[in-house]
Amino acid sequence: MRNDKRNNRPERKARPYKGNAFNEDKAEREVREPVNNEPSPDRLEGKNSVMEALRSGREFNKIWILEPSDGKALEAHLQKIMMMAKEKKITVVRANRQVMDRMSQTHNHQGVIASVASHEYADIDEVITKVREEGRQPLFVALDELKDAYNLGSVLRISDAAGVDGVIIPKHRSIGLDSVVAKASAGAIEYVPVFRVVNLSQTLRSLKDDGFWVLGTDMDGTVEYDKADYKGAMVVVIGSEGDGMRDSVKKCCDFLVSIPMVGHVNSLNAAVAAGIVIFEAAKQRK
């Protein structure tokens, strides 16, 4: 399956690379947490709402639990929610009352606020099967721990415009689908399948076993982005806003591409870098 000898594509065992992916200022890395505004469909507040959503198997992004100010133990209902969240491997953040009150939209949070997916996640195997039945080779974009909602929304817009078949995001330490992402995507969230996976590295290895090539974006990539070969089933990996790709993800890449820059600020916003590479891939794959 892997005997492709194209000039710009290395053998299966790519040598290790060093260096971070396209970086941006740390100020842009802060996650935009909920603030007081109009109620949104991806926010749950109060013990009963959160517990029932946990029981029903709804997809959660994060849960905030009130930290007692007097050093006492958590109330029984909050302990139960924390236990249920732990069993489902949902991220839980302990916050003080000032933070919780500021986040609350109902002003009756009862010590618990949850961010849930505002859009359903897709099944990656179903999408692969559908695309191949159409006689095409899938093109996916993988985002390694992207934390900014506006970056994810922008990547969804770019992916829709370029004809990407789906976007892969990790379940942990990454922004999920919420109302801010939906708004930033300008409607693209309705058309681009998003796959949420527990282990991104493992997912990439499984895709490689299924015939995919994995291309990573990195400042020190040995192939310029417009000279790489984007043909065939492919995943384009974009690193996080500040730290780039993790080493474990980078090792899964068959080759790394760079974007030549001549300006004084030697960095690119994650979504901008994604757009440059994704549209080059789309151009070659026509």
Secondary structure as UniProt FT lines:
FT   TURN            7..8
FT   HELIX           26..29
FT   TURN            41..42
FT   STRAND          43..45
FT   HELIX           47..56
FT   STRAND          60..66
FT   TURN            69..70
FT   HELIX           76..87
FT   TURN            88..89
FT   STRAND          92..95
FT   HELIX           97..103
FT   TURN            110..111
FT   STRAND          112..116
FT   HELIX           124..133
FT   TURN            134..135
FT   STRAND          139..143
FT   HELIX           149..162
FT   STRAND          166..170
FT   HELIX           179..184
FT   TURN            185..187
FT   HELIX           188..190
FT   STRAND          194..197
FT   HELIX           200..209
FT   TURN            210..211
FT   STRAND          213..217
FT   TURN            219..220
FT   STRAND          223..224
FT   HELIX           225..227
FT   STRAND          234..238
FT   TURN            241..243
FT   HELIX           247..250
FT   TURN            251..252
FT   STRAND          255..258
FT   HELIX           270..285
//
